[in-house]
């Protein structure tokens, strides 16, 4: 069925789904902490991924143990740990600064991978544009100073922590891209991703349980968490995987550069996060830099967002 849908529509729907899931997560932050929401997202994603690819996953694990492929297992575990860190960090960022700004900073990770793999002189321009965008954010703005989440105390310290968490997520996303490619070469199908999802869910379980406690068992919270997992991981991954079968990774990367702008709009509509003119300019610079770098990255591995 998805084979009849144009790739551009699949990528666009995936982008909207990811950021809509982030917006729903942001609303849930008013009921439970960000760490607990991260756990709900990854638990849901892990269960669905394991259920969908259960037989293939069992075969892969059995073959790994039988042949003692410990190096392959180590790569998959590292992939999962990175996935857990990336999700935990970006949700901590969402809880402190506007969604659009957090996603813009997070995109520095894929941008760095594209630039390093391309090695063209013009890529210095994209690095400069991205650096200028970050400099604009570092100088502050009205929405950063006032705090991103309704009911939060806000302030420069909260904004700085939000930017720091987004930078950690960017570094984790860069590592995710490299480890995703390595895992895909070592393990067939989606079993590598399923293993990584389970590992990521285990990684965030201690802080998620410590933060959420009994609130995690409330039916409404569980249902919302399941919806976040579907919107943020399962649906976009399926759409992006189908799109990547029909378009070059370079084109996929260019289309994905629209994500910061979509995140900004959803943050404004769902979370009431208006941006100052300086911050809108930073988002635009980040989008242009990501698109330019992706256009020139002929050999970069552009993995779907986790």
Secondary structure per residue as TSV (DSSP state, phi and psi in degrees):
chain	resnum	aa	ss	phi	psi
A	1	X	-	360.0	-45.7
A	2	X	G	-65.2	-22.3
A	3	X	G	-63.5	-19.9
A	4	X	G	-89.2	-10.3
A	5	X	S	-85.7	133.7
A	6	X	-	-58.6	143.2
A	7	X	H	-56.8	-37.1
A	8	X	H	-62.3	-38.3
A	9	X	H	-68.0	-38.2
A	10	X	H	-64.3	-46.6
A	11	X	H	-64.6	-43.5
A	12	X	H	-61.7	-43.7
A	13	X	H	-64.8	-37.1
A	14	X	H	-64.0	-42.4
A	15	X	H	-61.9	-47.7
A	16	X	H	-62.1	-40.6
A	17	X	H	-62.7	-45.2
A	18	X	H	-58.9	-49.5
A	19	X	H	-75.3	-28.5
A	20	X	H	-66.2	-40.0
A	21	X	H	-61.5	-39.4
A	22	X	H	-65.0	-37.9
A	23	X	H	-66.0	-41.3
A	24	X	H	-63.7	-39.1
A	25	X	H	-62.3	-41.6
A	26	X	H	-60.4	-37.3
A	27	X	H	-69.3	-32.8
A	28	X	H	-72.4	-19.7
A	29	X	T	-60.3	-21.8
A	30	X	T	-75.1	-14.4
A	31	X	T	-105.9	-40.7
A	32	X	S	-136.1	156.5
A	33	X	-	-64.3	162.0
A	34	X	H	-60.1	-37.3
A	35	X	H	-61.3	-39.3
A	36	X	H	-67.7	-38.0
A	37	X	H	-64.8	-39.1
A	38	X	H	-58.8	-43.1
A	39	X	H	-61.1	-45.4
A	40	X	H	-60.4	-42.1
A	41	X	H	-62.8	-49.8
A	42	X	H	-72.4	-35.0
A	43	X	H	-61.8	-45.9
A	44	X	H	-62.0	-46.6
A	45	X	H	-61.8	-42.9
A	46	X	H	-64.1	-43.9
A	47	X	H	-63.2	-44.4
A	48	X	H	-67.7	-43.7
A	49	X	H	-62.6	-42.2
A	50	X	H	-67.1	-36.8
A	51	X	H	-69.0	-41.2
A	52	X	H	-66.7	-44.5
A	53	X	T	-109.7	35.8
A	54	X	H	-57.6	-48.7
A	55	X	H	-66.8	-44.8
A	56	X	H	-64.3	-37.4
A	57	X	H	-65.3	-43.2
A	58	X	H	-63.1	-41.1
A	59	X	H	-63.8	-42.5
A	60	X	H	-64.1	-44.9
A	61	X	H	-64.3	-42.3
A	62	X	H	-62.7	-42.9
A	63	X	H	-66.3	-37.3
A	64	X	H	-63.7	-41.8
A	65	X	H	-73.2	-41.7
A	66	X	H	-64.5	-41.6
A	67	X	T	-92.6	0.3
A	68	X	T	55.6	50.7
A	69	X	-	-86.3	65.6
A	70	X	H	-69.5	-30.3
A	71	X	H	-66.7	-41.8
A	72	X	H	-63.0	-40.3
A	73	X	H	-63.3	-39.5
A	74	X	H	-63.0	-40.4
A	75	X	H	-64.5	-42.9
A	76	X	H	-64.4	-39.3
A	77	X	H	-66.3	-42.8
A	78	X	H	-61.9	-38.3
A	79	X	H	-59.8	-45.1
A	80	X	H	-66.9	-41.9
A	81	X	H	-61.3	-43.8
A	82	X	H	-61.6	-41.4
A	83	X	H	-61.3	-42.6
A	84	X	H	-63.8	-44.5
A	85	X	H	-62.5	-42.5
A	86	X	H	-61.8	-47.9
A	87	X	H	-67.2	-42.4
A	88	X	H	-61.7	-44.7
A	89	X	H	-67.6	-42.8
A	90	X	H	-69.9	-32.1
A	91	X	H	-71.1	-35.2
A	92	X	H	-63.2	-35.3
A	93	X	H	-69.1	-44.3
A	94	X	H	-55.9	-33.5
A	95	X	T	-75.0	-8.1
A	96	X	T	-121.4	-30.5
A	97	X	S	-133.3	163.2
A	98	X	-	-57.4	148.3
A	99	X	H	-56.5	-46.2
A	100	X	H	-62.1	-38.6
A	101	X	H	-69.5	-42.9
A	102	X	H	-60.4	-44.2
A	103	X	H	-68.2	-36.5
A	104	X	H	-60.8	-46.4
A	105	X	H	-66.3	-40.0
A	106	X	H	-60.5	-31.5
A	107	X	T	-69.3	-7.5
A	108	X	H	-63.1	-26.0
A	109	X	H	-65.1	-60.1
A	110	X	H	-59.1	-34.6
A	111	X	H	-60.2	-44.1
A	112	X	H	-63.0	-42.2
A	113	X	H	-63.2	-43.4
A	114	X	H	-63.7	-42.3
A	115	X	H	-67.4	-45.1
A	116	X	H	-62.8	-39.4
A	117	X	H	-76.9	-23.6
A	118	X	H	-84.2	-50.0
A	119	X	-	60.0	43.8
A	120	X	-	-108.1	152.2
A	121	X	T	-62.5	-35.7
A	122	X	T	-66.3	-20.2
A	123	X	H	-64.6	-21.4
A	124	X	H	-61.8	-31.2
A	125	X	H	-64.3	-43.6
A	126	X	H	-66.5	-38.6
A	127	X	H	-62.3	-42.4
A	128	X	H	-63.4	-41.3
A	129	X	H	-63.8	-43.7
A	130	X	H	-63.6	-41.8
A	131	X	H	-62.7	-38.3
A	132	X	H	-64.7	-39.5
A	133	X	H	-62.3	-43.8
A	134	X	H	-65.0	-37.2
A	135	X	H	-63.0	-38.8
A	136	X	H	-63.4	-40.2
A	137	X	H	-68.0	-37.3
A	138	X	H	-65.3	-27.8
A	139	X	T	-74.9	-7.7
A	140	X	-	88.3	174.4
A	141	X	-	-174.0	174.0
A	142	X	H	-64.1	-44.3
A	143	X	H	-72.2	-31.7
A	144	X	H	-68.4	-40.0
A	145	X	H	-71.4	-27.4
A	146	X	H	-90.0	-9.8
A	147	X	-	91.6	148.7
A	148	X	S	-94.8	-28.5
A	149	X	S	-103.3	132.1
A	150	X	T	-55.2	131.3
A	151	X	T	90.4	-7.5
A	152	X	-	-80.4	159.1
A	153	X	-	-79.1	-23.0
A	154	X	-	69.4	-158.0
A	155	X	-	102.4	159.7
A	156	X	H	-59.0	-36.2
A	157	X	H	-63.5	-41.7
A	158	X	H	-65.0	-40.1
A	159	X	H	-65.3	-42.6
A	160	X	H	-62.4	-40.4
A	161	X	H	-64.3	-39.0
A	162	X	H	-62.3	-43.3
A	163	X	H	-64.3	-41.2
A	164	X	H	-61.7	-44.5
A	165	X	H	-63.8	-37.5
A	166	X	H	-65.5	-36.4
A	167	X	H	-66.9	-38.3
A	168	X	H	-62.8	-42.2
A	169	X	H	-62.7	-37.1
A	170	X	H	-62.7	-46.0
A	171	X	H	-62.9	-39.8
A	172	X	H	-67.5	-36.4
A	173	X	H	-65.2	-40.5
A	174	X	H	-60.7	-45.0
A	175	X	H	-65.5	-36.9
A	176	X	H	-59.2	-43.2
A	177	X	H	-60.8	-46.0
A	178	X	H	-67.0	-44.7
A	179	X	H	-70.0	-31.0
A	180	X	H	-63.0	-44.5
A	181	X	H	-62.9	-43.0
A	182	X	H	-65.9	-42.2
A	183	X	H	-64.0	-40.4
A	184	X	H	-63.1	-33.3
A	185	X	H	-73.3	-30.7
A	186	X	H	-89.3	-33.9
A	187	X	S	-121.7	136.4
A	188	X	-	-79.6	156.1
A	189	X	T	60.7	-146.3
A	190	X	T	-101.8	14.0
A	191	X	H	-65.1	-34.8
A	192	X	H	-62.8	-42.5
A	193	X	H	-66.3	-38.9
A	194	X	H	-62.4	-43.1
A	195	X	H	-61.7	-43.8
A	196	X	H	-63.2	-38.5
A	197	X	H	-62.8	-42.8
A	198	X	H	-64.6	-44.3
A	199	X	H	-61.7	-44.1
A	200	X	H	-60.5	-41.8
A	201	X	H	-62.6	-39.3
A	202	X	H	-66.9	-37.1
A	203	X	H	-62.3	-41.4
A	204	X	H	-88.7	-5.2
A	205	X	H	-60.5	-48.6
A	206	X	H	-56.6	-52.7
A	207	X	H	-66.5	-31.8
A	208	X	H	-66.0	-46.6
A	209	X	H	-67.2	-41.5
A	210	X	H	-62.3	-35.0
A	211	X	H	-83.2	-38.1
A	212	X	H	-89.8	-33.6
A	213	X	G	51.9	-136.4
A	214	X	G	-70.0	-19.7
A	215	X	G	-61.7	-24.5
A	216	X	G	-66.3	-19.7
A	217	X	G	-92.4	-3.4
A	218	X	-	-67.3	132.5
A	219	X	H	-54.3	-43.3
A	220	X	H	-63.1	-41.0
A	221	X	H	-66.2	-42.9
A	222	X	H	-62.4	-42.6
A	223	X	H	-64.9	-42.8
A	224	X	H	-65.0	-40.8
A	225	X	H	-61.8	-39.6
A	226	X	H	-64.2	-40.2
A	227	X	H	-63.4	-39.2
A	228	X	H	-63.4	-42.7
A	229	X	H	-61.0	-42.3
A	230	X	I	-65.8	-47.2
A	231	X	I	-69.4	-39.1
A	232	X	I	-88.8	-22.1
A	233	X	I	-127.4	-59.8
A	234	X	I	-66.5	-52.7
A	235	X	H	-64.3	-52.8
A	236	X	H	-63.2	-36.7
A	237	X	H	-62.2	-44.2
A	238	X	H	-62.8	-43.1
A	239	X	H	-66.5	-44.2
A	240	X	H	-67.9	-36.9
A	241	X	H	-62.0	-42.3
A	242	X	H	-67.1	-40.3
A	243	X	H	-64.7	-39.9
A	244	X	H	-67.7	-16.4
A	245	X	T	-74.7	-18.7
A	246	X	T	-119.9	-7.4
A	247	X	S	-131.5	153.9
A	248	X	-	-67.3	149.6
A	249	X	H	-55.6	-31.7
A	250	X	H	-61.4	-45.9
A	251	X	H	-65.8	-40.8
A	252	X	H	-57.9	-43.6
A	253	X	H	-63.4	-38.2
A	254	X	H	-64.0	-45.7
A	255	X	H	-64.4	-37.2
A	256	X	H	-66.6	-20.5
A	257	X	T	-67.5	-10.1
A	258	X	T	-75.6	-9.4
A	259	X	H	-58.9	-43.8
A	260	X	H	-58.9	-39.6
A	261	X	H	-66.4	-42.4
A	262	X	H	-63.2	-41.4
A	263	X	H	-61.6	-38.3
A	264	X	H	-65.1	-43.1
A	265	X	H	-65.5	-44.3
A	266	X	H	-67.0	-37.3
A	267	X	H	-61.8	-37.5
A	268	X	H	-69.1	-43.4
A	269	X	H	-76.1	-48.9
A	270	X	H	-84.5	-35.2
A	271	X	H	-111.9	-3.2
A	272	X	-	62.5	48.0
A	273	X	-	-109.9	81.8
A	274	X	-	-73.3	145.6
A	275	X	-	-108.9	149.4
A	276	X	-	-74.9	165.2
A	277	X	H	-58.6	-37.8
A	278	X	H	-61.0	-40.8
A	279	X	H	-73.3	-36.7
A	280	X	H	-61.6	-41.0
A	281	X	H	-62.3	-39.2
A	282	X	H	-64.6	-40.9
A	283	X	H	-62.5	-43.7
A	284	X	H	-63.8	-42.2
A	285	X	H	-62.7	-42.5
A	286	X	H	-63.5	-39.1
A	287	X	H	-65.3	-46.2
A	288	X	H	-63.5	-42.5
A	289	X	H	-62.2	-43.3
A	290	X	H	-65.3	-42.1
A	291	X	H	-65.2	-43.1
A	292	X	H	-64.3	-43.5
A	293	X	H	-65.8	-41.2
A	294	X	H	-65.2	-35.3
A	295	X	H	-64.7	-33.1
A	296	X	H	-94.6	-5.7
A	297	X	-	-87.3	92.3
A	298	X	S	-79.2	-28.4
A	299	X	S	-114.2	3.8
A	300	X	-	-71.6	148.0
A	301	X	-	-88.7	111.0
A	302	X	-	-101.4	98.0
A	303	X	-	-90.4	151.2
A	304	X	-	-61.2	149.1
A	305	X	-	-67.2	142.4
A	306	X	-	-79.8	360.0
